[in-house]
Amino acid sequence: MEQNRPISLLVCALGGEGGGVLTEWLVDIARHAGHAAQSTSIPGVAQRTGATTYYIEVFPVPLVQLAGRRPVFSLSPVPGALDAIVSSELLETARQIGNGMSAPLRTLVISSSARIFTTAERMQPGDGRADAQRLVDVVKAFSREHHVFDMNAMARETGTVVSAVMLGAIAGSGLFPFPREAYEHVVRGGDARAPEKLGKMAAASLRGFAAGFEAVGTPRAQAAFVSSVLAADTRDAPPPPRALPDELARRFPPAVHDMLTLGHARVLDYQDAGYAALYADRLGRVLDAERAADPAGAQGFAITREIARWLALWMAFDDIVRVAALKGRASRAQRVRQEVRAAEEDIVKVYDHFKPGAAEFAALLPAGLARRVTAWDRGRQARGLAPWALPLQVGSHSVAGMASLRLLSSLKWLRRRGHRFAEEQALIERWLAAVEAGTREAWVLGHELALCGRLIKGYGSTNERGKHNLLHMIGELAGRATLPAPARAEAIAAAREAALADEGGKALDAALVRHGAAPRPVQAQPIRWMKRPPSTTARP
């Protein structure tokens, strides 16, 4: 550490993560220890359209040793001259490195492995997420020392905010010449009592501080967190799936078992054992076709694996029954309490906002009645009226609210008799028939058609657009006998990627025309009104 220049630190945080509090803590710690310090900040905007950055400089020599002299501080960070960067989000860390802030031979980088997806990532119809491993590689390449771990998970586990964990990480890194006690003194607010006698916020901040300190300060903890940097956040993960039934384990090759286990459990939870058996039968047909095209299994049964994934997601399509079932689960109530950091004695009131429209109600009705309801609603929109919807607010914390959710979720039996169920099954069969036929003709063609299951996602108009694109691609590209199978496979791959890259469909139409197929027919659309999915508010 050079003694004639300040130690410089750039803190990157998102809105609501306590970056300002962290900066105040650091300045107070420095001054409490007798060192000169200065901080500046550049506020961003929303949670993921811009970050708030804080720049801190601390002079390493105490003021009493400077013989009356005063250090001169800078108001903004200088690219390549930073001693440390601490960030609460992995992409923000990489963004600052991309701006030249980190020097490979000089800068210590401490970053959370957690991701808060950007608006651009969320807008992609396909998987628009940045590759986390590539971001970590950037951190490794442009830092003299790095520590990457899930700060958000630590904050949740200790019941505090990310800023407390970040402070502990800074203390554990030894960046500033202050003992651990100096940090804890400021977090306590000068209160020397035992943690259990402090206020709830101070006690929680101390727990988060200790967790961050150990994560960076202990070599074993460092190795464990760096090796698990890409581990998924499991707070919303479903319970472990049931073991694969012996019959299915014998029927399907081991290469498919992991995906089949997840898909079978999802479909069973969604409907019943009969529906899960239908899922297995459909997958078995694809497996038979793949074995005919690749008897030795040289391709690792990749087609069957892809179908196991996308077929389960399509068969478990979202409807009001499914939404009610998910919102009525005990695990969901537990997760909400954790998110609002409610103590055991706290009362949390949860209000779920629903706005089912004519299409959602018609989905559970027989075909004839469903067509009448949707025709009536289209007529309303043709007259310039908004689509019909029934706004509801359900307090799922109350007996009546939970009973209504449980009642609605018990209507699984009605789903099978509904218009949408029959329609979805017919579309699924068309896709599977194309995959089977394409696989028997050429493995590569069947594989590209199987990957087209990615097009079916979302709800409302997004879901309808995906199905429309899929069926058009099957009709225009899959069955064109005038083209050899590899050429058709290439065309389907190009069209699929174009559909995932451009929600408006212009790229897809261009890809279709480029490969000699007709563009999608222009559909007459009623007036579009913005709809939101069912939302939730929690009030502690």
ZIGI-V196959 format. One record per run of one state. SS is the DSSP state (A for helix, B for strand, O for the rest). FROM is the first residue (numbers start at 0). TO is the last residue. If there is no record, write none. Layout:
<<SS & FROM & TO> <SS & FROM & TO>>
This chain:
<<O & 0 & 4> <B & 5 & 12> <O & 13 & 17> <A & 18 & 31> <O & 32 & 35> <B & 36 & 41> <O & 42 & 50> <B & 51 & 58> <O & 59 & 61> <A & 62 & 64> <O & 65 & 82> <B & 83 & 86> <O & 87 & 88> <A & 89 & 97> <O & 98 & 106> <B & 107 & 111> <O & 112 & 117> <A & 118 & 122> <O & 123 & 130> <A & 131 & 140> <O & 141 & 143> <B & 144 & 148> <O & 149 & 149> <A & 150 & 157> <O & 158 & 160> <A & 161 & 172> <O & 173 & 178> <A & 179 & 186> <O & 187 & 193> <A & 194 & 196> <O & 197 & 198> <A & 199 & 216> <O & 217 & 217> <A & 218 & 226> <O & 227 & 244> <A & 245 & 250> <O & 251 & 252> <A & 253 & 269> <O & 270 & 271> <A & 272 & 292> <O & 293 & 300> <A & 301 & 314> <O & 315 & 318> <A & 319 & 326> <O & 327 & 328> <A & 329 & 338> <O & 339 & 347> <B & 348 & 356> <A & 357 & 361> <O & 362 & 365> <A & 366 & 381> <O & 382 & 387> <B & 388 & 394> <O & 395 & 397> <A & 398 & 408> <O & 409 & 410> <A & 411 & 414> <O & 415 & 417> <A & 418 & 440> <O & 441 & 441> <A & 442 & 454> <O & 455 & 458> <A & 459 & 477> <O & 478 & 483> <A & 484 & 500> <O & 501 & 504> <A & 505 & 513> <O & 514 & 533> <B & 534 & 538> <O & 539 & 539>>
